[in-house]
Amino acid sequence: MKKILVSLSVLFFIAACGGGDGDKKSDTPSSGESTASNDLSSNPVYQKGLELTGKYQCPTCHKIDEKLTGPAYRDVANKYAGADDATITKLAKKVIEGGSGVWGEVPMTPHPNVSEEEAKQMVEYILLLKK
């Protein structure tokens, strides 16, 4: 079982790190998505988080309003609505170290190249997306 999980983790890591600049996906809401995100577009936390999630290719596995490989950002934001600094730090650590079990069986790959500060900024951005 461990071999399967390790193999899946490696595959997802390769998929998350793959892709070239020509295949970048936008994480901005389409015209059919909620306008709540659009209202935040001038918020510096939103802008920085959006930039960082694009930089680290998070949209490869996550979308704002629908589950892809990983949970939708909005689902994460709703689950952790009102998160305190300790929870933000815990979630940032999960971004860096990876994990599994909270959102199903598919593990989130570790992102050791993301600094703790960047991970916190991404988490704060995601938490802004709650309904």
N, CA, C and O atoms as a MOPAC input file, in Angstrom:
PM7 MOZYME 1SCF
protein

 N      0.81400 1    -1.17900 1     0.00000 1
 C      0.00000 1     0.00000 1     0.00000 1
 C      0.86500 1     1.25300 1     0.00000 1
 O      0.55100 1     2.23200 1    -0.67800 1
 N      1.96200 1     1.21900 1     0.76800 1
 C      2.85500 1     2.36700 1     0.81700 1
 C      3.47300 1     2.61900 1    -0.55300 1
 O      3.63200 1     3.76900 1    -0.96400 1
 N      3.82100 1     1.54800 1    -1.25900 1
 C      4.41500 1     1.69900 1    -2.58200 1
 C      3.43900 1     2.37400 1    -3.53600 1
 O      3.83900 1     3.19900 1    -4.35700 1
 N      2.17000 1     2.02900 1    -3.42800 1
 C      1.14700 1     2.62900 1    -4.28500 1
 C      1.02400 1     4.11300 1    -3.97500 1
 O      0.98300 1     4.93600 1    -4.89000 1
 N      0.96500 1     4.46500 1    -2.69000 1
 C      0.85600 1     5.87100 1    -2.31000 1
 C      2.08200 1     6.66500 1    -2.74300 1
 O      1.95600 1     7.78900 1    -3.22900 1
 N      3.26400 1     6.08500 1    -2.56900 1
 C      4.48700 1     6.76700 1    -2.99300 1
 C      4.47900 1     6.93400 1    -4.51100 1
 O      4.83000 1     7.99700 1    -5.02400 1
 N      4.08300 1     5.90000 1    -5.21800 1
 C      4.02500 1     5.98500 1    -6.68600 1
 C      3.04100 1     7.05100 1    -7.13900 1
 O      3.33900 1     7.83300 1    -8.04100 1
 N      1.86900 1     7.08400 1    -6.51600 1
 C      0.87900 1     8.10500 1    -6.85500 1
 C      1.39800 1     9.50700 1    -6.53200 1
 O      1.19800 1    10.44800 1    -7.29900 1
 N      2.06500 1     9.62600 1    -5.38800 1
 C      2.62100 1    10.92800 1    -5.01700 1
 C      3.63000 1    11.40800 1    -6.04600 1
 O      3.62100 1    12.57400 1    -6.44200 1
 N      4.50300 1    10.50000 1    -6.47600 1
 C      5.50700 1    10.85400 1    -7.48100 1
 C      4.83500 1    11.25400 1    -8.79300 1
 O      5.23000 1    12.23400 1    -9.42400 1
 N      3.82200 1    10.49500 1    -9.19900 1
 C      3.11000 1    10.82600 1   -10.43700 1
 C      2.43900 1    12.18900 1   -10.35800 1
 O      2.52200 1    12.97900 1   -11.29800 1
 N      1.77100 1    12.47000 1    -9.23400 1
 C      1.10700 1    13.76200 1    -9.09200 1
 C      2.12300 1    14.89400 1    -9.00500 1
 O      1.87700 1    15.99100 1    -9.50700 1
 N      3.25900 1    14.63300 1    -8.37200 1
 C      4.30300 1    15.64300 1    -8.29100 1
 C      4.82000 1    15.97000 1    -9.68600 1
 O      5.00200 1    17.13900 1   -10.02700 1
 N      5.05500 1    14.94700 1   -10.48400 1
 C      5.52200 1    15.16700 1   -11.84900 1
 C      4.47700 1    15.93000 1   -12.64900 1
 O      4.80800 1    16.84700 1   -13.40100 1
 N      3.21600 1    15.54800 1   -12.48600 1
 C      2.14200 1    16.23900 1   -13.20500 1
 C      2.02700 1    17.69100 1   -12.75400 1
 O      1.82500 1    18.58300 1   -13.57800 1
 N      2.15600 1    17.93100 1   -11.45700 1
 C      2.02500 1    19.29300 1   -10.93700 1
 C      3.20000 1    20.16400 1   -11.36800 1
 O      3.03900 1    21.36500 1   -11.58300 1
 N      4.36000 1    19.57200 1   -11.49300 1
 C      5.54000 1    20.34600 1   -11.87300 1
 C      5.71300 1    20.41200 1   -13.38000 1
 O      6.51300 1    21.20300 1   -13.88000 1
 N      4.97500 1    19.59600 1   -14.10200 1
 C      5.10800 1    19.55800 1   -15.55300 1
 C      4.38500 1    20.69900 1   -16.20800 1
 O      3.90400 1    21.62000 1   -15.54800 1
 N      4.31500 1    20.62600 1   -17.49100 1
 C      3.63600 1    21.67600 1   -18.24500 1
 C      4.58300 1    22.80800 1   -18.52500 1
 O      5.46600 1    23.11400 1   -17.72400 1
 N      4.39800 1    23.41200 1   -19.63900 1
 C      5.25200 1    24.53100 1   -19.99400 1
 C      4.48900 1    25.82100 1   -19.90600 1
 O      3.30600 1    25.84200 1   -19.56400 1
 N      5.18600 1    26.91800 1   -20.22200 1
 C      4.55200 1    28.22800 1   -20.18700 1
 C      3.40600 1    28.31600 1   -21.17600 1
 O      2.46200 1    29.07500 1   -20.95900 1
 N      3.47000 1    27.56100 1   -22.24800 1
 C      2.42400 1    27.61200 1   -23.26000 1
 C      1.12400 1    26.98500 1   -22.80800 1
 O      0.07700 1    27.24500 1   -23.40300 1
 N      1.16300 1    26.16200 1   -21.76600 1
 C     -0.03700 1    25.47700 1   -21.29800 1
 C     -0.55600 1    26.02600 1   -19.98700 1
 O     -1.35500 1    25.36700 1   -19.32200 1
 N     -0.12100 1    27.22400 1   -19.59200 1
 C     -0.55600 1    27.76200 1   -18.31100 1
 C     -2.05200 1    27.95200 1   -18.29900 1
 O     -2.64300 1    28.43400 1   -19.26400 1
 N     -2.66000 1    27.56200 1   -17.18200 1
 C     -4.09100 1    27.72000 1   -17.01200 1
 C     -4.33000 1    28.94300 1   -16.15100 1
 O     -3.58200 1    29.20600 1   -15.20900 1
 N     -5.33600 1    29.66500 1   -16.46300 1
 C     -5.69400 1    30.83900 1   -15.68800 1
 C     -6.52100 1    30.41600 1   -14.49000 1
 O     -7.35400 1    29.51400 1   -14.58800 1
 N     -6.29100 1    31.06600 1   -13.36300 1
 C     -7.06500 1    30.78900 1   -12.17300 1
 C     -8.08900 1    31.89700 1   -11.93500 1
 O     -8.70400 1    31.95900 1   -10.87100 1
 N     -8.26900 1    32.76800 1   -12.92400 1
 C     -9.25400 1    33.81900 1   -12.77100 1
 C    -10.61600 1    33.26300 1   -13.10900 1
 O    -10.74100 1    32.40800 1   -13.98500 1
 N    -11.62000 1    33.73300 1   -12.43500 1
 C    -12.95700 1    33.19700 1   -12.66900 1
 C    -13.43500 1    33.47700 1   -14.08600 1
 O    -13.18500 1    34.54900 1   -14.63600 1
 N    -14.12000 1    32.51100 1   -14.66600 1
 C    -14.71000 1    32.72300 1   -15.98200 1
 C    -16.01200 1    33.48400 1   -15.79800 1
 O    -16.45600 1    33.70500 1   -14.67200 1
 N    -16.61400 1    33.87800 1   -16.89000 1
 C    -17.84200 1    34.66600 1   -16.80600 1
 C    -18.96500 1    33.90200 1   -16.11500 1
 O    -19.89400 1    34.52300 1   -15.59900 1
 N    -18.90400 1    32.57800 1   -16.09200 1
 C    -19.95100 1    31.77800 1   -15.47700 1
 C    -19.76400 1    31.57600 1   -13.98500 1
 O    -20.66400 1    31.05800 1   -13.32300 1
 N    -18.60900 1    31.97200 1   -13.42800 1
 C    -18.34900 1    31.75200 1   -12.01900 1
 C    -18.83300 1    32.92900 1   -11.19400 1
 O    -19.14000 1    33.99600 1   -11.72600 1
 N    -18.89500 1    32.72500 1    -9.92100 1
 C    -19.35700 1    33.74600 1    -8.99100 1
 C    -18.54600 1    35.01900 1    -9.11600 1
 O    -17.34400 1    34.96900 1    -9.37600 1
 N    -19.18800 1    36.15300 1    -8.93300 1
 C    -18.48700 1    37.42700 1    -9.01300 1
 C    -17.84100 1    37.79300 1    -7.69000 1
 O    -17.20400 1    38.84200 1    -7.59400 1
 N    -17.98600 1    36.96200 1    -6.66900 1
 C    -17.35900 1    37.26000 1    -5.38500 1
 C    -15.85700 1    37.41000 1    -5.54300 1
 O    -15.26200 1    38.29100 1    -4.92300 1
 N    -15.23100 1    36.57100 1    -6.35600 1
 C    -13.80200 1    36.66900 1    -6.57400 1
 C    -13.44400 1    37.95200 1    -7.30300 1
 O    -12.41500 1    38.56100 1    -7.01000 1
 N    -14.28200 1    38.37700 1    -8.25400 1
 C    -14.00400 1    39.59100 1    -9.00800 1
 C    -13.98900 1    40.80900 1    -8.10000 1
 O    -13.21200 1    41.73500 1    -8.33400 1
 N    -14.82200 1    40.83200 1    -7.07600 1
 C    -14.86900 1    41.95100 1    -6.14500 1
 C    -13.56700 1    42.08100 1    -5.36400 1
 O    -13.26700 1    43.15500 1    -4.84300 1
 N    -12.80500 1    41.02500 1    -5.27800 1
 C    -11.55700 1    41.01700 1    -4.51900 1
 C    -10.34700 1    41.40000 1    -5.36100 1
 O     -9.24000 1    41.49200 1    -4.83000 1
 N    -10.52600 1    41.62000 1    -6.63600 1
 C     -9.39000 1    41.77500 1    -7.54300 1
 C     -8.45100 1    42.91900 1    -7.18000 1
 O     -7.28800 1    42.89500 1    -7.58500 1
 N     -8.90800 1    43.91200 1    -6.43600 1
 C     -8.01400 1    45.00500 1    -6.04900 1
 C     -7.36000 1    44.75500 1    -4.68400 1
 O     -6.51500 1    45.53900 1    -4.25100 1
 N     -7.74500 1    43.67500 1    -4.01200 1
 C     -7.18000 1    43.32400 1    -2.71800 1
 C     -5.74700 1    42.80700 1    -2.91100 1
 O     -5.54400 1    41.86400 1    -3.67700 1
 N     -4.74600 1    43.40100 1    -2.23500 1
 C     -3.35700 1    42.95200 1    -2.42300 1
 C     -3.11600 1    41.50400 1    -2.00400 1
 O     -2.26600 1    40.83300 1    -2.58900 1
 N     -3.84800 1    41.00700 1    -1.00100 1
 C     -3.71600 1    39.60300 1    -0.58800 1
 C     -4.19800 1    38.70700 1    -1.72700 1
 O     -3.56700 1    37.69900 1    -2.04300 1
 N     -5.30800 1    39.08000 1    -2.33400 1
 C     -5.85300 1    38.33900 1    -3.47500 1
 C     -4.85800 1    38.35500 1    -4.64100 1
 O     -4.56500 1    37.31300 1    -5.22700 1
 N     -4.35100 1    39.52200 1    -4.96600 1
 C     -3.43000 1    39.65800 1    -6.09800 1
 C     -2.17400 1    38.81800 1    -5.90200 1
 O     -1.75100 1    38.11100 1    -6.81700 1
 N     -1.57500 1    38.89100 1    -4.71300 1
 C     -0.33700 1    38.14100 1    -4.43700 1
 C     -0.60400 1    36.63500 1    -4.44100 1
 O      0.17400 1    35.86600 1    -5.00400 1
 N     -1.69500 1    36.22200 1    -3.82000 1
 C     -2.02500 1    34.79000 1    -3.78200 1
 C     -2.29000 1    34.24300 1    -5.16700 1
 O     -1.85700 1    33.13900 1    -5.49900 1
 N     -3.00300 1    35.01200 1    -5.97900 1
 C     -3.28400 1    34.59400 1    -7.35300 1
 C     -1.98200 1    34.45600 1    -8.13700 1
 O     -1.80700 1    33.50800 1    -8.90400 1
 N     -1.07800 1    35.40300 1    -7.94000 1
 C      0.23500 1    35.34800 1    -8.60300 1
 C      1.01400 1    34.09800 1    -8.18200 1
 O      1.57200 1    33.39400 1    -9.02400 1
 N      1.04500 1    33.83200 1    -6.88500 1
 C      1.80500 1    32.68800 1    -6.37700 1
 C      1.20000 1    31.35000 1    -6.78700 1
 O      1.93500 1    30.42200 1    -7.12400 1
 N     -0.13200 1    31.23600 1    -6.76300 1
 C     -0.74100 1    29.97100 1    -7.17500 1
 C     -0.47000 1    29.70900 1    -8.64800 1
 O     -0.32200 1    28.55700 1    -9.05500 1
 N     -0.40300 1    30.75500 1    -9.44400 1
 C     -0.02900 1    30.59300 1   -10.85100 1
 C      1.43400 1    30.20400 1   -11.00100 1
 O      1.77700 1    29.33000 1   -11.79800 1
 N      2.29200 1    30.86000 1   -10.23000 1
 C      3.73300 1    30.59000 1   -10.27400 1
 C      4.03300 1    29.12100 1    -9.95100 1
 O      4.87800 1    28.49500 1   -10.59100 1
 N      3.33400 1    28.58800 1    -8.95900 1
 C      3.57500 1    27.21200 1    -8.53500 1
 C      2.61000 1    26.21000 1    -9.17900 1
 O      2.51600 1    25.06600 1    -8.73600 1
 N      1.91200 1    26.63200 1   -10.19900 1
 C      1.04200 1    25.78600 1   -11.02500 1
 C     -0.03200 1    25.05900 1   -10.22000 1
 O     -0.37500 1    23.91700 1   -10.52500 1
 N     -0.55400 1    25.71300 1    -9.20600 1
 C     -1.64300 1    25.13300 1    -8.41300 1
 C     -2.88800 1    24.83600 1    -9.26000 1
 O     -3.58300 1    23.85600 1    -8.99200 1
 N     -3.18600 1    25.66800 1   -10.28600 1
 C     -4.37100 1    25.36800 1   -11.10800 1
 C     -4.27700 1    24.05000 1   -11.88000 1
 O     -5.25100 1    23.62800 1   -12.50300 1
 N     -3.12800 1    23.40800 1   -11.84300 1
 C     -3.01200 1    22.08300 1   -12.44200 1
 C     -3.91700 1    21.09300 1   -11.70400 1
 O     -4.46100 1    20.16800 1   -12.30700 1
 N     -4.07000 1    21.29700 1   -10.40100 1
 C     -4.86700 1    20.37700 1    -9.57800 1
 C     -6.08300 1    21.02100 1    -8.92400 1
 O     -6.96200 1    20.31100 1    -8.43600 1
 N     -6.15300 1    22.34400 1    -8.90300 1
 C     -7.23600 1    23.03900 1    -8.19500 1
 C     -7.88700 1    24.09400 1    -9.08000 1
 O     -7.22200 1    24.76700 1    -9.86800 1
 N     -9.20900 1    24.22200 1    -8.93000 1
 C     -9.95700 1    25.30800 1    -9.55400 1
 C    -10.69100 1    26.04300 1    -8.44200 1
 O    -10.76600 1    25.56200 1    -7.31100 1
 N    -11.22800 1    27.20400 1    -8.77000 1
 C    -11.92000 1    27.97900 1    -7.74400 1
 C    -13.21000 1    27.31400 1    -7.31100 1
 O    -13.43700 1    27.13300 1    -6.11500 1
 N    -14.05900 1    26.94700 1    -8.25500 1
 C    -15.39500 1    26.47700 1    -7.90700 1
 C    -15.68000 1    25.01300 1    -8.20400 1
 O    -16.80100 1    24.55700 1    -7.97700 1
 N    -14.71500 1    24.27000 1    -8.69900 1
 C    -14.99300 1    22.85900 1    -8.93600 1
 C    -13.78800 1    22.00100 1    -8.60800 1
 O    -12.63800 1    22.40300 1    -8.78800 1
 N    -14.08800 1    20.81100 1    -8.12300 1
 C    -13.04100 1    19.84800 1    -7.77100 1
 C    -12.33900 1    19.39000 1    -9.04500 1
 O    -12.98800 1    19.09900 1   -10.05000 1
 N    -11.04000 1    19.33100 1    -9.00000 1
 C    -10.26100 1    18.77900 1   -10.10100 1
 C     -9.55900 1    17.55800 1    -9.49200 1
 O    -10.23700 1    16.63900 1    -9.03200 1
 N     -8.25100 1    17.52600 1    -9.47800 1
 C     -7.54600 1    16.47000 1    -8.75400 1
 C     -7.67100 1    16.72100 1    -7.25500 1
 O     -7.88300 1    15.80300 1    -6.46400 1
 N     -7.53300 1    17.97800 1    -6.89500 1
 C     -7.68000 1    18.38200 1    -5.50600 1
 C     -8.99000 1    19.13200 1    -5.32000 1
 O     -9.73300 1    19.34600 1    -6.27700 1
 N     -9.26900 1    19.52900 1    -4.08400 1
 C    -10.53500 1    20.21800 1    -3.80900 1
 C    -10.57700 1    21.61000 1    -4.44500 1
 O     -9.54300 1    22.21200 1    -4.73300 1
 N    -11.77900 1    22.09500 1    -4.65000 1
 C    -11.96200 1    23.46200 1    -5.13300 1
 C    -11.48900 1    24.42200 1    -4.04300 1
 O    -11.67800 1    24.16700 1    -2.85400 1
 N    -10.87100 1    25.52700 1    -4.46200 1
 C    -10.44100 1    26.53100 1    -3.49500 1
 C    -11.61500 1    26.98000 1    -2.61600 1
 O    -11.46300 1    27.15600 1    -1.40700 1
 N    -12.77100 1    27.16200 1    -3.22800 1
 C    -13.92200 1    27.65800 1    -2.48000 1
 C    -14.34100 1    26.65900 1    -1.39300 1
 O    -14.75500 1    27.06900 1    -0.30800 1
 N    -14.23900 1    25.35800 1    -1.67100 1
 C    -14.55600 1    24.34900 1    -0.66400 1
 C    -13.58300 1    24.43400 1     0.51600 1
 O    -13.98400 1    24.31100 1     1.67300 1
 N    -12.30800 1    24.64400 1     0.20800 1
 C    -11.30200 1    24.80200 1     1.26400 1
 C    -11.61500 1    26.05300 1     2.08100 1
 O    -11.57600 1    26.02600 1     3.31200 1
 N    -11.92600 1    27.15200 1     1.38600 1
 C    -12.22500 1    28.41400 1     2.06800 1
 C    -13.44000 1    28.27200 1     2.98100 1
 O    -13.44200 1    28.78400 1     4.10100 1
 N    -14.45900 1    27.58700 1     2.50900 1
 C    -15.66100 1    27.40700 1     3.32200 1
 C    -15.38700 1    26.51000 1     4.53600 1
 O    -15.90200 1    26.76100 1     5.62600 1
 N    -14.58600 1    25.48100 1     4.34400 1
 C    -14.26300 1    24.57100 1     5.45000 1
 C    -13.47600 1    25.28700 1     6.54400 1
 O    -13.68800 1    25.04000 1     7.73200 1
 N    -12.56400 1    26.17500 1     6.13900 1
 C    -11.69500 1    26.84400 1     7.10400 1
 C    -12.07200 1    28.31000 1     7.30100 1
 O    -11.22500 1    29.11900 1     7.67900 1
 N    -13.32300 1    28.65700 1     7.05100 1
 C    -13.79100 1    30.04100 1     7.24200 1
 C    -13.50000 1    30.48500 1     8.66900 1
 O    -13.72400 1    29.73700 1     9.62000 1
 N    -13.00400 1    31.69500 1     8.80600 1
 C    -12.68900 1    32.22700 1    10.12900 1
 C    -11.40700 1    31.66400 1    10.72000 1
 O    -11.19900 1    31.73100 1    11.93100 1
 N    -10.54800 1    31.11100 1     9.87600 1
 C     -9.30300 1    30.49500 1    10.35400 1
 C     -8.43100 1    31.51900 1    11.07200 1
 O     -8.31800 1    32.67000 1    10.65000 1
 N     -7.81700 1    31.07500 1    12.16600 1
 C     -6.88600 1    31.93500 1    12.89600 1
 C     -5.46900 1    31.72700 1    12.36300 1
 O     -5.25400 1    30.91700 1    11.46100 1
 N     -4.51600 1    32.45000 1    12.91600 1
 C     -3.12800 1    32.36800 1    12.45400 1
 C     -2.55600 1    30.95300 1    12.56800 1
 O     -1.79100 1    30.52100 1    11.70500 1
 N     -2.92300 1    30.23600 1    13.62700 1
 C     -2.42000 1    28.87000 1    13.80900 1
 C     -2.92100 1    27.96000 1    12.69900 1
 O     -2.17100 1    27.12000 1    12.20100 1
 N     -4.17200 1    28.11500 1    12.30700 1
 C     -4.73400 1    27.29400 1    11.22900 1
 C     -4.08900 1    27.65600 1     9.89800 1
 O     -3.79900 1    26.77100 1     9.09300 1
 N     -3.86300 1    28.92800 1     9.65800 1
 C     -3.19700 1    29.36300 1     8.42300 1
 C     -1.79600 1    28.77000 1     8.35600 1
 O     -1.36600 1    28.30500 1     7.30000 1
 N     -1.08600 1    28.78600 1     9.47600 1
 C      0.25800 1    28.19100 1     9.52700 1
 C      0.19100 1    26.69000 1     9.26200 1
 O      1.03300 1    26.15100 1     8.54400 1
 N     -0.80200 1    26.01200 1     9.83600 1
 C     -0.97700 1    24.56700 1     9.63300 1
 C     -1.25900 1    24.26200 1     8.15500 1
 O     -0.69200 1    23.32400 1     7.59400 1
 N     -2.12400 1    25.04600 1     7.53700 1
 C     -2.44900 1    24.83400 1     6.12300 1
 C     -1.24900 1    25.14900 1     5.23000 1
 O     -1.01700 1    24.45900 1     4.23700 1
 N     -0.49800 1    26.17300 1     5.57500 1
 C      0.70400 1    26.50900 1     4.81000 1
 C      1.71600 1    25.36100 1     4.88200 1
 O      2.37400 1    25.03500 1     3.89500 1
 N      1.82500 1    24.76800 1     6.04700 1
 C      2.72300 1    23.61800 1     6.22500 1
 C      2.28100 1    22.45500 1     5.33900 1
 O      3.11300 1    21.73600 1     4.78600 1
 N      0.95300 1    22.27300 1     5.20600 1
 C      0.42300 1    21.20800 1     4.33200 1
 C      0.76300 1    21.46900 1     2.86900 1
 O      1.04100 1    20.53500 1     2.11700 1
 N      0.74000 1    22.72800 1     2.46800 1
 C      1.11200 1    23.08000 1     1.09600 1
 C      2.55800 1    22.65600 1     0.84800 1
 O      2.87200 1    22.07500 1    -0.19100 1
 N      3.42300 1    22.94500 1     1.79800 1
 C      4.85000 1    22.65300 1     1.64800 1
 C      5.13700 1    21.15700 1     1.75900 1
 O      5.88100 1    20.60500 1     0.94700 1
 N      4.55100 1    20.49900 1     2.76000 1
 C      4.87100 1    19.09100 1     3.03900 1
 C      3.96600 1    18.09300 1     2.32600 1
 O      4.30100 1    16.91200 1     2.23700 1
 N      2.81600 1    18.55400 1     1.81500 1
 C      1.86200 1    17.63800 1     1.20200 1
 C      1.03600 1    16.96300 1     2.28000 1
 O      1.19800 1    17.23800 1     3.46900 1
 N      0.16100 1    16.08900 1     1.85800 1
 C     -0.67700 1    15.39000 1     2.82100 1
 C     -1.77700 1    14.62400 1     2.11800 1
 O     -1.89000 1    14.65700 1     0.89200 1
 N     -2.58100 1    13.93800 1     2.90100 1
 C     -3.70000 1    13.19000 1     2.33200 1
 C     -4.71900 1    12.92300 1     3.42200 1
 O     -4.45200 1    13.09000 1     4.61200 1
 N     -5.89900 1    12.50200 1     2.97700 1
 C     -6.92400 1    12.07500 1     3.90200 1
 C     -7.99600 1    13.10100 1     4.20100 1
 O     -9.12300 1    12.72000 1     4.51800 1
 N     -7.69600 1    14.38000 1     4.11300 1
 C     -8.68400 1    15.40100 1     4.44600 1
 C     -9.71700 1    15.53500 1     3.33000 1
 O    -10.90200 1    15.72600 1     3.60300 1
 N     -9.27800 1    15.43700 1     2.07500 1
 C    -10.15400 1    15.65600 1     0.92700 1
 C    -10.29300 1    14.40200 1     0.07600 1
 O    -10.66300 1    14.49100 1    -1.09500 1
 N    -10.01000 1    13.26400 1     0.62900 1
 C    -10.12800 1    12.02400 1    -0.12200 1
 C     -8.81000 1    11.27800 1    -0.13300 1
 O     -7.90200 1    11.57200 1     0.64400 1
 N     -8.72000 1    10.31400 1    -1.02200 1
 C     -7.56400 1     9.42800 1    -1.03900 1
 C     -6.39200 1     9.94200 1    -1.86900 1
 O     -5.26800 1     9.46900 1    -1.70500 1
 N     -6.63900 1    10.90200 1    -2.75500 1
 C     -5.56300 1    11.41300 1    -3.60000 1
 C     -4.68500 1    12.33800 1    -2.76100 1
 O     -5.17000 1    13.34000 1    -2.23600 1
 N     -3.39600 1    12.01200 1    -2.62800 1
 C     -2.52200 1    12.84300 1    -1.80100 1
 C     -2.14100 1    14.14300 1    -2.51100 1
 O     -2.02200 1    14.19100 1    -3.73500 1
 N     -1.95200 1    15.19200 1    -1.71000 1
 C     -1.40800 1    16.43400 1    -2.24500 1
 C      0.10000 1    16.28700 1    -2.21500 1
 O      0.68800 1    15.93000 1    -1.19400 1
 N      0.71200 1    16.56700 1    -3.34700 1
 C      2.15700 1    16.42400 1    -3.42500 1
 C      2.84400 1    17.50800 1    -2.61500 1
 O      2.31700 1    18.61200 1    -2.48400 1
 N      4.00800 1    17.20600 1    -2.07200 1
 C      4.76400 1    18.22600 1    -1.34900 1
 C      5.29500 1    19.28200 1    -2.31700 1
 O      5.54800 1    19.00100 1    -3.48800 1
 N      5.45600 1    20.48500 1    -1.81000 1
 C      6.00000 1    21.59600 1    -2.59500 1
 C      7.13300 1    22.23500 1    -1.78700 1
 O      6.98100 1    23.34200 1    -1.27100 1
 N      8.27100 1    21.53500 1    -1.67900 1
 C      9.36200 1    22.02800 1    -0.83700 1
 C     10.00300 1    23.31900 1    -1.35600 1
 O     10.73300 1    23.98600 1    -0.62300 1
 N      9.73600 1    23.66800 1    -2.60500 1
 C     10.30400 1    24.89500 1    -3.15700 1
 C      9.49200 1    26.13100 1    -2.79600 1
 O      9.89400 1    27.24500 1    -3.13200 1
 N      8.36000 1    25.96300 1    -2.12000 1
 C      7.52900 1    27.07200 1    -1.67700 1
 C      7.97700 1    27.46200 1    -0.26800 1
 O      8.07000 1    26.61300 1     0.61800 1
 N      8.25300 1    28.75000 1    -0.06800 1
 C      8.64200 1    29.21200 1     1.27100 1
 C      7.41500 1    29.25000 1     2.17400 1
 O      6.28100 1    29.25000 1     1.69500 1
 N      7.64900 1    29.28200 1     3.48000 1
 C      6.53200 1    29.34300 1     4.41800 1
 C      5.73000 1    30.62700 1     4.19800 1
 O      4.50100 1    30.59900 1     4.25000 1
 N      6.39400 1    31.73000 1     3.95700 1
 C      5.70300 1    33.00100 1     3.72600 1
 C      4.82800 1    32.93500 1     2.47400 1
 O      3.68700 1    33.39600 1     2.48600 1
 N      5.36700 1    32.36100 1     1.39400 1
 C      4.57900 1    32.22200 1     0.16100 1
 C      3.38000 1    31.30700 1     0.38100 1
 O      2.28000 1    31.59100 1    -0.09500 1
 N      3.59400 1    30.21000 1     1.10300 1
 C      2.49600 1    29.28000 1     1.36800 1
 C      1.40000 1    29.96500 1     2.18400 1
 O      0.21600 1    29.75800 1     1.92000 1
 N      1.77500 1    30.76800 1     3.16200 1
 C      0.77900 1    31.50200 1     3.94800 1
 C      0.01300 1    32.48600 1     3.06800 1
 O     -1.20000 1    32.64100 1     3.21400 1
 N      0.72000 1    33.14800 1     2.15800 1
 C      0.05300 1    34.09300 1     1.26200 1
 C     -0.94300 1    33.37800 1     0.36000 1
 O     -2.02500 1    33.90100 1     0.09300 1
 N     -0.58700 1    32.18100 1    -0.11500 1
 C     -1.50600 1    31.41000 1    -0.94100 1
 C     -2.72800 1    30.96800 1    -0.12900 1
 O     -3.85500 1    31.02600 1    -0.62000 1
 N     -2.50600 1    30.53000 1     1.10200 1
 C     -3.61200 1    30.10500 1     1.96400 1
 C     -4.54100 1    31.28800 1     2.24100 1
 O     -5.76300 1    31.14600 1     2.18200 1
 N     -3.96900 1    32.44300 1     2.54000 1
 C     -4.79500 1    33.62800 1     2.81000 1
 C     -5.62700 1    34.00200 1     1.58500 1
 O     -6.78800 1    34.39200 1     1.71500 1
 N     -5.03700 1    33.88300 1     0.40200 1
 C     -5.77100 1    34.13400 1    -0.84300 1
 C     -6.94900 1    33.15600 1    -0.97200 1
 O     -8.07500 1    33.56400 1    -1.25800 1
 N     -6.67900 1    31.87900 1    -0.76100 1
 C     -7.72500 1    30.85500 1    -0.89600 1
 C     -8.85000 1    31.11300 1     0.10800 1
 O    -10.02600 1    30.96100 1    -0.22500 1
 N     -8.49400 1    31.50000 1     1.33000 1
 C     -9.50300 1    31.74600 1     2.35200 1
 C    -10.39300 1    32.93900 1     2.01200 1
 O    -11.52300 1    33.02400 1     2.49400 1
 N     -9.89900 1    33.85000 1     1.19600 1
 C    -10.71200 1    34.98700 1     0.74400 1
 C    -11.85500 1    34.54300 1    -0.16300 1
 O    -12.81500 1    35.29000 1    -0.35300 1
 N    -11.76700 1    33.35100 1    -0.72000 1
 C    -12.73200 1    32.89700 1    -1.73100 1
 C    -13.98300 1    32.24900 1    -1.15800 1
 O    -14.79200 1    31.70200 1    -1.90700 1
 N    -14.15400 1    32.30200 1     0.16000 1
 C    -15.34200 1    31.67100 1     0.75900 1
 C    -16.60400 1    32.38900 1     0.30300 1
 O    -16.58900 1    33.58100 1    -0.00100 1
 N    -17.70500 1    31.62400 1     0.26400 1
 C    -19.00100 1    32.20100 1    -0.11900 1
 C    -19.67000 1    32.81300 1     1.07300 1
 O    -20.77100 1    33.35000 1     0.95400 1

